[in-house]
């Protein structure tokens, strides 16, 4: 029986992370790729040229940029979830996941986890039980999230950040690289350090 060919994958925007997403997609069986860019001077395809149908991946590490692109692209584009084969789900039956999620190599997700649309979980992240990741949030490499945590829409967690149990991270919050978050973080706030404190 012949394996069915996956459709072309439209990747936006271009850049270093888009190359990583292409490599991930190739591992999943995609073979045809079209790259787009939002800068008019770039020689790649432009956002305005995006087709009305097809499959796309939003290859932006920035939560805000992924949100902007998702809202700008045609309504009928499909967004497959791209999950590296090395990712470990301890209880996949209890996992809820929206569309357009990217989970990179080496990540571990335990149980009762809810993932919204267009969430990015980068390399070697771990996510504990009963965690909520709202739409567009970004976890950079090595993020550790304990049980009972809620990450608000479009929040950004820097490389190797640690979120302790039952903490709530507000919408659009930014957690600095290496920060250890021990208490709730208000929306639109940046925190850094150990323990994490608001940056003035």
Secondary structure, DSSP 4 states (H G I P E B T S, - for coil): -PPPPPPPEEEES-SHHHHHHHHHHHHTT---EEEEES-TTSSSEEGGG--SSSEEEE--S-HHHHHHHHHHS-TT-B---EE-TT-EETTGGG-EE-SS-EE-TT-EE-SS-EE-TT-EE-TT-EE-TT-EE-TT-EE-TT-EE-TT-EE-TT-EE-TT-EE-TT-EEPTT-EE-TT-EE-S-B-TT-EEETBTTEE--
